[in-house]
């Protein structure tokens, strides 16, 4: 039997400020919103010497969907208590797969989540947290 390249998202480890929240996490995406650099033209004639590309600043975000948790040290409480602060995060993807375990780490700006929802439904929170610069990508 050969190992296929298809993977189901099953296990991650996720911390903000050293506190683990993966057991509340339902969905995550590391999003690269960095635009392409702007192309500028100069009077050197046609071809590559007549073009200059202005580099864009990195723009990353972490999109999260999680079970709301308002207990002390719950993720909803933490995000509300630390609104607009910078906090370190670490997200380990496929930590259980040898050779596929990868990590994103860096700082993100905390944002208080929206609270509430429809009656008699599971309280979920969807939030986008802006990463400060480009996260570090590694293979631990």
N, C-alpha and C positions, 0 to 999 in steps of 0.2 A: 504494500500500500504506500503510495507516495503522498508526501505532505503537499497540500494545495496552498495557494496563496490567498484563499479567501479566509477572512477572519471576522468573527463576531466580536463586537465590543462587549466584554464581560467584566474585566477587572482593570481598575485604575487605582492609583493612590493619588490623593489630592490634598494638599495642605495650604492654608493661608495663615501666615504668622505662626507656623509650626503646629497648628491645630488641624487634625484630620477631619475631612468632611466627605470622603468618598461614599460613605454609607447613606448619605442624603442625596447624593448626586444622581440624577436620572439621565441627563444629557449634557455633553460638553463639546465645544468646538474651539480650537485655536485658529483664529481668523487673521489672515494677513491682508490688511486693508491698504498696504503701501501702494500709492499710485506709481505708474511708470514715470521716470524723470521726464521733464519737459525738453523737447528737442528745439534747439535754437540754431539759427543759420547765420553764418558769417560770410563775408565777401571774398572767400578764397576760391570760388568757383564750384563746379559740381563735384560730387564725390564725398568721401568721408572727411576730407580736410575742410570742407565747407559746412560741416555739422558739428555741433557741440551738444552733448546731453547733460542737462543739469540734474544732478541726483536728487531724489526725493527723500524726505525724512521717513524712517521706519514708522509704521502705524499698525500695531497689532492689538487685538482684543480677544478676550476670553468670554465666549457666550456660554452661559450656564443655565440649566433648568434643574431645580432641586426641590425636594420635599421641604416645605417651610418648617422651620424649627425655631420657636421663640423661647425655648428654655435658655437659662444662662449658659453661655458658651455654644449655643446652637448657631447655625450659620446665619439665620435671619437676624437674630439678636446681635451677633458679631458685626455684620455689615451695617446695621443701623447705628450701633454704638461707635463705629469707626468711619462714618461717612466722610468722604473727601480726604482720607488719610492714605498714605502709601503703605503697602504691606507686601512682604515677600510671599511668593507662591512657588510651589513645586507640583508639577503634574507628571506622573509616571504612567506612560501608555504601554500596555502589554508587559507589565512587570513579571508576569508568570511565564513568558516565552523567551527562552534562551536565544540570543542573537537578534531579537526583535524589540527588546525593552529599550524605549527611548524616553527622554525627559525634556520638558520645557521648564525653565525656571527664570525668575526675574521678580520685578516689582510691578504691582498693579495699583490703580487708584480705586479705593473702596467706594462703593455707591450704595446708599441705603435702598433696599428693595421696596417695591410696591407691596402693600399689604391688602388682604381681602380677596374676595372672589364670589362665586355663585354659592347659594345655599346647598348644603348637603353634598358638596364635592370635596375631594381631597385638595387641601391647600398646597398649591404648587407656586413656585416663584421662578420667573424667567428674567434674567438680567444679563447685561453686557458690561464687563469690566474692562477698562482701557489698560493695556500693558504700557509701562513706562519704557519707551524705546523698543528695542528688539529683544525678545526673550532668548536666553541661552538654550541651545539645543545640544544634547549630549547623549551618549550611550553609557549609562552607569555600569 
